[in-house]
Amino acid sequence: MAGNARPASFDRGSRFCVETGFHVRYAETDNMGIVHHAVYPVYFEEGRSQYMRDMGSDYALVEQSGYLLPVTEVQVRFSGSLCYGQQARVRTWIAESRSRSVVFAYEISADDNPEILVTGLTRHVWTDREGKVTRLPQRWHRHFQPRSR
């Protein structure tokens, strides 16, 4: 992609967005004090977990109800980096929800600077405990639909 353009799935527009923050830990950085590229999907996971908490539930309850949401795709785009000691700010929203899958989108910045450093998405498929693809359970329907602010 040329310039600063981002895929349409990163356009949160008026969608409900959850923010979570935490300090970058030393173990997450390389020898230059920069967050290693493999850590950002872990930050995405923290964003998804906070999304569920802010929606009034918890991902552990999804699993306890007999369903799983394995990751089937991860996309990460870097335009900058976080460093040790900075406060990371992760914004998370549902970009797409279908009968058998859900896509979460993310923006990551430093808490002291609004510049977006990392964007990404994760695609998940609904399965039962045996790994068989299933439909979005009715019980979880309201938690996994794109929402307006």
C-alpha contacts under 8 A as a table, 3 or more apart, distances in Angstrom:
res1	aa1	res2	aa2	distance
1	M	4	N	7.89
1	M	5	A	6.57
1	M	6	R	7.61
2	A	5	A	6.36
6	R	10	F	6.36
6	R	11	D	7.74
7	P	10	F	5.68
7	P	11	D	7.46
8	A	11	D	5.33
9	S	12	R	7.54
9	S	95	A	5.91
9	S	105	A	6.99
10	F	95	A	7.40
10	F	105	A	6.01
10	F	106	Y	7.17
10	F	107	E	7.92
10	F	119	T	7.24
10	F	120	G	7.43
10	F	121	L	7.79
12	R	15	R	5.36
12	R	16	F	7.95
12	R	17	C	7.61
12	R	93	W	7.20
12	R	95	A	7.25
14	S	148	S	5.51
14	S	149	R	5.86
15	R	93	W	7.07
15	R	94	I	7.94
15	R	146	P	6.69
15	R	147	R	5.38
15	R	148	S	4.23
15	R	149	R	5.48
16	F	93	W	6.29
16	F	94	I	7.98
16	F	146	P	7.24
16	F	147	R	5.09
16	F	148	S	4.88
16	F	149	R	4.41
17	C	91	R	6.30
17	C	92	T	5.52
17	C	93	W	4.78
17	C	149	R	7.42
18	V	47	G	7.57
18	V	50	Q	7.19
18	V	51	Y	5.63
18	V	54	D	7.21
18	V	91	R	5.53
18	V	92	T	5.21
18	V	93	W	6.43
19	E	47	G	7.30
19	E	50	Q	7.79
19	E	51	Y	8.00
19	E	89	R	6.69
19	E	90	V	5.54
19	E	91	R	4.46
19	E	92	T	6.45
20	T	46	E	7.95
20	T	47	G	6.40
20	T	50	Q	6.69
20	T	89	R	5.80
20	T	90	V	5.34
20	T	91	R	6.66
21	G	87	Q	6.47
21	G	88	A	5.37
21	G	89	R	4.52
21	G	90	V	6.25
21	G	111	D	7.55
22	F	87	Q	5.44
22	F	88	A	5.42
22	F	89	R	6.98
23	H	84	Y	7.92
23	H	85	G	5.98
23	H	86	Q	5.73
23	H	87	Q	4.30
23	H	88	A	5.86
24	V	28	E	6.92
24	V	35	V	7.58
24	V	82	L	7.62
24	V	83	C	6.84
24	V	84	Y	5.27
24	V	85	G	5.39
24	V	86	Q	5.68
24	V	87	Q	6.13
24	V	88	A	6.35
25	R	28	E	5.50
25	R	29	T	7.29
25	R	84	Y	6.09
25	R	85	G	6.72
26	Y	29	T	5.58
26	Y	33	G	7.36
26	Y	84	Y	5.71
26	Y	85	G	7.58
28	E	35	V	5.54
28	E	36	H	6.17
28	E	39	V	6.39
28	E	84	Y	7.91
29	T	32	M	7.38
29	T	33	G	5.13
29	T	34	I	4.95
29	T	35	V	4.13
29	T	36	H	5.19
29	T	83	C	7.22
29	T	84	Y	6.52
30	D	33	G	5.42
30	D	34	I	5.59
30	D	35	V	6.35
30	D	36	H	5.74
31	N	34	I	7.49
33	G	83	C	5.56
33	G	84	Y	5.29
34	I	81	S	6.57
34	I	82	L	6.00
34	I	83	C	4.41
34	I	84	Y	6.29
35	V	39	V	6.85
35	V	81	S	6.62
35	V	82	L	5.60
35	V	83	C	5.62
35	V	84	Y	6.94
36	H	39	V	5.63
36	H	40	Y	7.69
37	H	40	Y	6.01
38	A	41	P	6.60
38	A	42	V	7.86
39	V	42	V	5.30
39	V	43	Y	6.62
40	Y	43	Y	4.88
40	Y	44	F	6.27
40	Y	76	V	7.88
41	P	44	F	4.80
41	P	45	E	6.31
41	P	74	V	7.63
41	P	76	V	7.96
42	V	45	E	4.99
42	V	46	E	6.45
43	Y	46	E	5.05
43	Y	47	G	6.31
43	Y	90	V	7.25
44	F	47	G	4.95
44	F	48	R	6.29
44	F	90	V	7.42
44	F	92	T	7.79
44	F	106	Y	6.74
45	E	48	R	5.05
45	E	49	S	6.17
46	E	49	S	5.06
46	E	50	Q	6.18
47	G	50	Q	5.16
47	G	51	Y	6.08
47	G	90	V	6.03
47	G	91	R	6.76
47	G	92	T	5.61
47	G	106	Y	7.75
48	R	51	Y	4.91
48	R	52	M	6.38
48	R	92	T	6.63
48	R	104	F	7.51
49	S	52	M	5.29
49	S	53	R	6.41
49	S	58	D	6.97
49	S	59	Y	6.50
50	Q	53	R	4.96
50	Q	54	D	6.02
51	Y	54	D	5.17
51	Y	55	M	6.20
51	Y	92	T	6.74
51	Y	93	W	7.43
52	M	55	M	4.98
52	M	56	G	6.50
52	M	57	S	5.36
52	M	58	D	5.21
52	M	59	Y	6.34
52	M	143	H	7.29
53	R	56	G	5.14
53	R	57	S	5.00
53	R	58	D	5.32
54	D	57	S	7.27
55	M	143	H	6.33
57	S	61	L	7.18
58	D	61	L	5.48
58	D	62	V	7.11
59	Y	62	V	5.08
59	Y	63	E	6.68
60	A	63	E	5.21
60	A	64	Q	6.17
61	L	64	Q	4.81
61	L	65	S	6.07
62	V	65	S	5.22
62	V	66	G	6.83
62	V	67	Y	5.78
62	V	68	L	6.84
62	V	140	W	7.78
63	E	66	G	5.25
63	E	67	Y	5.01
63	E	68	L	5.60
64	Q	67	Y	7.31
66	G	128	D	5.96
66	G	129	R	5.82
67	Y	126	W	6.90
67	Y	127	T	5.72
67	Y	128	D	4.62
67	Y	129	R	5.89
68	L	126	W	5.94
68	L	127	T	5.24
68	L	128	D	6.05
68	L	129	R	6.56
68	L	131	G	7.92
69	L	124	H	5.43
69	L	125	V	5.40
69	L	126	W	4.98
69	L	127	T	6.38
70	P	124	H	5.42
70	P	125	V	5.99
70	P	126	W	7.26
70	P	127	T	7.70
71	V	74	V	7.39
71	V	122	T	6.57
71	V	123	R	5.80
71	V	124	H	4.50
71	V	125	V	6.91
72	T	122	T	7.49
72	T	123	R	5.56
72	T	124	H	5.40
72	T	125	V	6.82
73	E	121	L	7.95
73	E	122	T	5.56
73	E	123	R	5.01
73	E	124	H	7.16
74	V	120	G	7.31
74	V	121	L	5.86
74	V	122	T	4.61
74	V	123	R	6.62
75	Q	120	G	5.13
75	Q	121	L	5.26
75	Q	122	T	6.52
76	V	118	V	6.98
76	V	119	T	5.88
76	V	120	G	4.31
76	V	121	L	6.81
77	R	118	V	5.65
77	R	119	T	5.26
77	R	120	G	6.04
78	F	81	S	7.28
78	F	117	L	6.15
78	F	118	V	4.71
78	F	119	T	6.77
79	S	116	I	7.57
79	S	117	L	5.06
79	S	118	V	6.01
80	G	116	I	7.80
80	G	117	L	4.42
80	G	118	V	6.62
81	S	117	L	5.92
81	S	118	V	7.42
82	L	86	Q	6.72
82	L	88	A	7.23
82	L	109	S	7.57
82	L	110	A	6.64
82	L	117	L	7.58
83	C	86	Q	5.76
86	Q	110	A	6.50
86	Q	111	D	7.47
87	Q	110	A	5.71
87	Q	111	D	5.25
87	Q	112	D	7.57
88	A	108	I	6.94
88	A	109	S	6.08
88	A	110	A	4.85
88	A	111	D	5.75
89	R	108	I	5.61
89	R	109	S	5.27
89	R	110	A	5.66
89	R	111	D	5.39
90	V	106	Y	6.75
90	V	107	E	5.84
90	V	108	I	4.63
90	V	109	S	6.76
91	R	106	Y	5.47
91	R	107	E	5.15
91	R	108	I	6.38
92	T	104	F	6.78
92	T	105	A	5.77
92	T	106	Y	4.72
92	T	107	E	6.86
93	W	104	F	5.69
93	W	105	A	5.54
93	W	106	Y	6.77
93	W	146	P	7.43
94	I	97	S	7.14
94	I	102	V	7.30
94	I	103	V	5.90
94	I	104	F	4.51
94	I	105	A	6.14
94	I	144	F	7.14
94	I	145	Q	6.87
94	I	146	P	5.09
94	I	147	R	7.69
95	A	102	V	7.84
95	A	103	V	5.51
95	A	104	F	5.53
95	A	105	A	5.80
95	A	146	P	6.33
96	E	102	V	5.69
96	E	103	V	5.02
96	E	104	F	7.18
96	E	145	Q	7.51
96	E	146	P	6.44
97	S	101	S	6.02
97	S	102	V	4.35
97	S	103	V	6.32
97	S	144	F	6.60
97	S	145	Q	5.74
97	S	146	P	6.79
98	R	101	S	5.13
98	R	102	V	6.06
98	R	136	L	7.80
99	S	135	R	5.24
99	S	136	L	5.41
100	R	125	V	5.79
100	R	126	W	5.40
100	R	133	V	7.12
100	R	134	T	6.02
100	R	135	R	4.60
100	R	136	L	5.57
101	S	123	R	7.13
101	S	124	H	5.48
101	S	125	V	4.27
101	S	126	W	5.78
101	S	135	R	7.97
101	S	136	L	7.40
102	V	123	R	5.93
102	V	124	H	5.36
102	V	125	V	6.53
102	V	144	F	7.20
103	V	121	L	6.71
103	V	122	T	5.67
103	V	123	R	4.43
103	V	124	H	6.27
104	F	121	L	5.49
104	F	122	T	5.38
104	F	123	R	6.56
105	A	119	T	7.61
105	A	120	G	5.79
105	A	121	L	4.26
105	A	122	T	6.62
106	Y	118	V	7.99
106	Y	119	T	5.50
106	Y	120	G	5.14
106	Y	121	L	5.96
107	E	116	I	6.35
107	E	117	L	7.52
107	E	118	V	5.81
107	E	119	T	4.57
107	E	120	G	6.69
108	I	116	I	5.81
108	I	117	L	5.77
108	I	118	V	5.03
108	I	119	T	6.32
109	S	113	N	6.84
109	S	114	P	6.31
109	S	115	E	6.03
109	S	116	I	4.81
109	S	117	L	5.20
109	S	118	V	6.91
110	A	113	N	5.37
110	A	114	P	6.95
110	A	115	E	7.57
110	A	116	I	7.96
110	A	117	L	7.80
111	D	114	P	7.17
116	I	119	T	7.36
125	V	133	V	6.95
126	W	133	V	5.73
126	W	134	T	5.52
126	W	135	R	6.35
126	W	136	L	6.26
127	T	130	E	7.49
127	T	131	G	5.18
127	T	132	K	5.11
127	T	133	V	4.26
127	T	134	T	5.07
127	T	135	R	7.79
128	D	131	G	5.38
128	D	132	K	5.52
128	D	133	V	6.66
128	D	134	T	6.53
129	R	132	K	7.47
136	L	140	W	6.96
136	L	141	H	6.53
137	P	140	W	5.52
137	P	141	H	6.35
138	Q	141	H	5.01
139	R	142	R	7.73
140	W	143	H	5.44
140	W	144	F	6.51
141	H	144	F	5.53
141	H	145	Q	6.55
142	R	145	Q	5.84
